[in-house]
Amino acid sequence: MKRLLLSTIGVLMAGSVVYAQNTTATDNDALQASLEAKAQRIPASDLAAALSAGDGGRSDRARMVRVRPDWAAVRADLQRTTAEDAERDTTNENEIRTLPTRRLPQLQGPPPPPGLRAFAASRLPRVTQGEVDVVTIPVMVPAHPDIRDKIKLYGQENTYTAAGDIDQDAQFSMSGACDRVVGGAPSLVDLRRRLAEGPPRLAGIRADYHISRNEFGVDLSFSKFGCGYVITVECSDPESDERCTDDRYPTLIARSMILINPERAAGGE
C-alpha cells in the first residue's frame, strides 16, 4: 500500500511521522519527497506543538495525548458566521473596507469575509471524498478560491494534509491533527508559556496564531477545537515574494476557512 507522509503537524506536534493513503504513485512520490524534506527542517519543539499542548505536563519527556475535537464549538462557530453573514447582507456592509489598504498582488480579488463556513467537499475539484470521509477531526481549508480549488487532500483518522501549487512560484499546504503534545523539555514548556502570554489573534477564526519563517517560506500555526493546525506557504524566491515575506498573506488566508466535513459537526462525532 502506498503511503504518504503528512506534513508539518506530524513533525511539529509529535516529532513523529504520520502517514496517509494516496491515489496515484506519481503524486505519492513527489509529495512524499517534498514533505520529508520539510519534516527534516522543522524542529519538533516549534509552532503547533507549543500552541496545541496542554498545561499539565510535568515530565521532561514529551508524550502524545489523543484529544477528541470539540464539535459543539465547531457548530457554534458555524452558527456565528451564518449570523454574521446575515447581518452583513442586511446592513449592506462593504467587507473590502476591513482589508489592508494595499492588496497583495498575488491574491486575485479580495479574500472572503472572515469566519468558518460549511462547504461540501464534492465542490472542491481536486479533493477525493474518500480522503475526507476517513478523517474524524474538523477538516478546515482556506476559503479563498486561489487556494481551495487547487488543493488535494490526504487524510487519516486523526490527521490530514491539504496541499497544492498556488502557481508556478509558490506552494501551499495545511495540516491538522488532534494529537496533543504534553510535557517535554524545559525549553519546550517555556516556549508554550511565552506563546500563551499574548499572541496575535486571527479575525473570523478567533484563534491565537504564531508565524515563523525559514529558508523556504512561512508557517502560520494555530489551535482550534482542541486540535492544532499549520498553514505553510513556500516560495521559489522566499526573500522577495510577498506571500512569504508579508504576514498579511498567510493571515488573510487563515482568517476565512471552510469546513469540508460538516456532517461530522452535525452528528457531533
C-alpha positions as CSV (number, residue, x, y, z in Angstrom):
1,M,0.0,0.0,0.0
2,K,1.4,3.4,-1.0
3,R,1.6,5.7,2.0
4,L,2.0,9.5,2.2
5,L,3.9,11.4,4.8
6,L,1.6,14.0,6.2
7,S,3.3,17.4,6.5
8,T,4.0,19.9,9.2
9,I,1.6,18.9,12.0
10,G,3.0,15.4,12.5
11,V,6.5,16.8,12.9
12,L,5.6,19.8,15.0
13,M,3.2,18.1,17.3
14,A,4.9,14.9,18.0
15,G,8.2,14.7,16.2
16,S,6.8,11.6,14.6
17,V,5.9,10.5,11.1
18,V,2.2,10.3,10.2
19,Y,1.1,8.5,7.0
20,A,-2.0,8.5,4.9
21,Q,-3.2,6.8,1.7
22,N,-2.9,8.5,-1.7
23,T,-4.4,7.7,-5.0
24,T,-1.6,7.7,-7.5
25,A,2.0,6.7,-7.3
26,T,3.2,9.8,-9.1
27,D,1.5,12.1,-6.7
28,N,2.7,10.0,-3.7
29,D,6.3,10.0,-4.6
30,A,6.5,13.8,-5.4
31,L,4.6,15.0,-2.4
32,Q,6.3,12.5,-0.1
33,A,9.7,13.7,-1.1
34,S,8.6,17.3,-0.5
35,L,7.1,16.7,2.9
36,E,10.0,14.5,4.0
37,A,12.4,17.4,3.2
38,K,10.1,19.8,5.2
39,A,10.0,17.4,8.1
40,Q,13.8,17.4,8.4
41,R,14.0,21.2,8.7
42,I,11.2,21.9,11.2
43,P,12.0,21.4,14.9
44,A,9.5,19.3,16.8
45,S,9.5,21.9,19.6
46,D,8.2,24.7,17.4
47,L,4.9,26.2,16.3
48,A,1.9,23.9,16.6
49,A,3.5,21.6,19.1
50,A,3.7,24.6,21.5
51,L,0.4,26.1,20.6
52,S,-1.6,23.0,21.0
53,A,0.0,21.5,24.0
54,G,-1.9,21.4,27.3
55,D,-0.8,23.0,30.6
56,G,-0.5,19.8,32.6
57,G,2.8,18.2,31.5
58,R,5.3,17.9,34.4
59,S,7.6,15.3,32.8
60,D,10.7,16.2,30.8
61,R,9.7,13.6,28.3
62,A,7.1,14.9,25.8
63,R,4.2,12.5,25.2
64,M,1.3,12.3,22.9
65,V,-2.3,12.6,24.1
66,R,-5.2,11.8,21.8
67,V,-7.8,14.6,22.0
68,R,-11.4,14.4,21.0
69,P,-12.4,17.5,18.9
70,D,-14.9,20.0,20.5
71,W,-17.7,19.6,17.9
72,A,-20.0,21.8,20.0
73,A,-17.5,24.6,19.5
74,V,-17.4,23.8,15.7
75,R,-21.2,24.1,15.5
76,A,-21.1,27.3,17.5
77,D,-18.6,28.9,15.1
78,L,-20.6,27.8,12.0
79,Q,-23.7,29.4,13.5
80,R,-21.9,32.5,14.5
81,T,-20.6,33.0,11.0
82,T,-24.0,32.4,9.5
83,A,-25.4,35.1,11.7
84,E,-22.6,37.5,10.8
85,D,-23.2,36.8,7.1
86,A,-26.9,37.5,7.5
87,E,-26.2,40.8,9.3
88,R,-23.6,41.8,6.7
89,D,-26.3,41.2,3.9
90,T,-28.8,43.2,5.9
91,T,-26.6,46.2,6.6
92,N,-25.0,46.1,3.1
93,E,-21.6,46.1,4.8
94,N,-18.7,46.6,2.4
95,E,-16.2,44.0,3.5
96,I,-13.4,45.4,1.5
97,R,-13.2,48.3,3.9
98,T,-11.8,46.0,6.6
99,L,-9.0,44.8,4.4
100,P,-5.4,46.3,4.3
101,T,-5.1,49.4,2.2
102,R,-2.7,47.7,-0.3
103,R,-4.0,44.4,-1.6
104,L,-1.4,41.8,-2.1
105,P,-1.0,41.4,-5.9
106,Q,-0.9,37.6,-5.7
107,L,-4.5,37.4,-4.4
108,Q,-7.0,37.5,-7.3
109,G,-9.7,39.6,-5.7
110,P,-10.5,40.3,-2.1
111,P,-10.5,37.4,0.4
112,P,-13.9,36.0,1.5
113,P,-15.3,37.6,4.7
114,P,-13.8,36.2,7.9
115,G,-15.3,33.2,9.6
116,L,-15.9,29.4,9.3
117,R,-18.4,28.1,6.9
118,A,-19.7,24.7,5.9
119,F,-18.7,23.6,2.4
120,A,-19.3,20.3,0.6
121,A,-16.1,18.5,-0.3
122,S,-17.7,17.5,-3.6
123,R,-17.4,21.1,-4.7
124,L,-13.6,21.0,-4.5
125,P,-12.4,19.9,-7.9
126,R,-9.3,18.1,-6.8
127,V,-10.4,16.6,-3.5
128,T,-11.4,12.9,-3.2
129,Q,-14.4,12.3,-1.0
130,G,-12.9,9.2,0.4
131,E,-9.9,11.1,1.8
132,V,-12.3,13.4,3.6
133,D,-14.6,10.7,5.0
134,V,-11.8,8.9,6.8
135,V,-10.8,11.9,8.9
136,T,-12.6,12.2,12.2
137,I,-11.4,15.7,13.2
138,P,-12.5,19.1,11.7
139,V,-11.1,19.3,8.2
140,M,-10.6,23.0,7.5
141,V,-9.0,24.5,4.4
142,P,-8.8,28.2,3.3
143,A,-12.0,29.6,1.7
144,H,-10.1,31.7,-0.9
145,P,-10.6,30.1,-4.3
146,D,-6.9,30.8,-5.2
147,I,-6.2,28.1,-2.6
148,R,-9.2,25.9,-2.2
149,D,-9.7,25.0,-5.8
150,K,-6.1,23.8,-6.3
151,I,-5.5,21.5,-3.3
152,K,-5.6,17.8,-2.9
153,L,-6.4,16.3,0.5
154,Y,-4.7,13.3,2.1
155,G,-6.5,12.0,5.2
156,Q,-6.0,9.6,8.1
157,E,-8.2,9.1,11.1
158,N,-6.8,11.8,13.4
159,T,-4.8,14.0,10.9
160,Y,-4.9,15.3,7.4
161,T,-2.9,17.4,5.0
162,A,-4.2,19.6,2.1
163,A,-1.6,20.6,-0.4
164,G,-1.2,22.1,-3.9
165,D,0.6,24.6,-6.1
166,I,-0.7,28.2,-5.8
167,D,1.1,29.0,-9.0
168,Q,4.5,28.2,-10.6
169,D,6.3,30.2,-7.9
170,A,4.5,29.2,-4.7
171,Q,3.1,26.1,-2.9
172,F,0.6,25.7,-0.1
173,S,-0.1,23.1,2.5
174,M,-2.3,22.9,5.6
175,S,-2.2,20.2,8.1
176,G,-4.4,19.4,11.1
177,A,-4.2,16.9,14.0
178,C,-5.8,16.3,17.3
179,D,-2.8,14.6,18.9
180,R,-1.5,16.9,21.6
181,V,2.0,17.2,23.0
182,V,2.1,17.2,26.8
183,G,5.2,17.8,28.9
184,G,8.6,17.9,27.3
185,A,12.0,19.6,27.9
186,P,12.0,22.8,29.9
187,S,12.7,24.8,26.7
188,L,9.6,23.4,25.1
189,V,7.5,24.1,28.2
190,D,8.8,27.7,28.4
191,L,8.1,28.2,24.7
192,R,4.5,27.2,25.2
193,R,4.2,29.6,28.2
194,R,5.6,32.5,26.2
195,L,3.3,31.9,23.3
196,A,0.3,31.8,25.6
197,E,1.1,35.2,27.1
198,G,-0.4,37.3,24.3
199,P,0.0,36.1,20.7
200,P,-1.9,37.9,17.9
201,R,-5.4,36.6,17.1
202,L,-7.0,35.6,13.8
203,A,-10.1,37.6,12.9
204,G,-13.0,35.4,12.0
205,I,-11.5,32.1,13.2
206,R,-11.0,33.6,16.6
207,A,-7.8,31.7,17.3
208,D,-4.4,32.8,18.6
209,Y,-1.7,32.2,16.0
210,H,2.1,32.2,15.6
211,I,4.1,32.9,12.4
212,S,7.6,31.5,11.8
213,R,9.9,31.8,8.8
214,N,12.6,29.6,7.4
215,E,14.7,29.5,4.2
216,F,11.8,28.0,2.2
217,G,8.9,30.3,3.3
218,V,6.5,30.9,6.1
219,D,4.4,28.8,8.6
220,L,1.3,30.0,10.4
221,S,0.1,27.8,13.3
222,F,-2.9,28.0,15.5
223,S,-5.0,25.8,17.7
224,K,-8.8,25.4,17.4
225,F,-11.5,23.0,18.7
226,G,-8.8,21.1,20.7
227,C,-6.7,20.5,17.5
228,G,-3.6,22.0,16.1
229,Y,-3.3,23.4,12.5
230,V,-0.4,24.6,10.5
231,I,-0.5,26.6,7.2
232,T,2.6,26.6,5.2
233,V,3.5,28.8,2.2
234,E,6.7,28.0,0.3
235,C,8.0,30.3,-2.4
236,S,10.6,29.9,-5.1
237,D,12.1,33.2,-4.0
238,P,11.1,33.5,-0.3
239,E,13.2,36.6,0.2
240,S,11.3,38.7,-2.3
241,D,7.9,37.0,-2.8
242,E,5.3,38.9,-0.7
243,R,3.5,35.7,0.0
244,C,6.5,34.6,2.1
245,T,7.7,38.0,3.4
246,D,4.4,39.7,4.3
247,D,2.5,38.4,7.3
248,R,-0.7,39.6,5.7
249,Y,-0.8,36.9,3.1
250,P,-1.0,33.9,5.4
251,T,-3.2,35.7,7.9
252,L,-5.7,36.8,5.2
253,I,-5.8,33.2,4.0
254,A,-6.2,31.8,7.5
255,R,-9.0,34.2,8.8
256,S,-11.6,32.7,6.4
257,M,-11.9,28.9,6.4
258,I,-14.3,26.3,5.1
259,L,-15.2,23.1,7.0
260,I,-15.4,20.3,4.4
261,N,-16.7,17.6,6.7
262,P,-19.6,19.5,8.2
263,E,-21.6,16.2,8.5
264,R,-19.4,15.2,11.4
265,A,-20.2,18.5,13.2
266,A,-23.9,17.9,12.6
267,G,-23.6,14.4,14.1
268,G,-21.4,15.6,17.0
269,E,-19.0,12.7,16.3
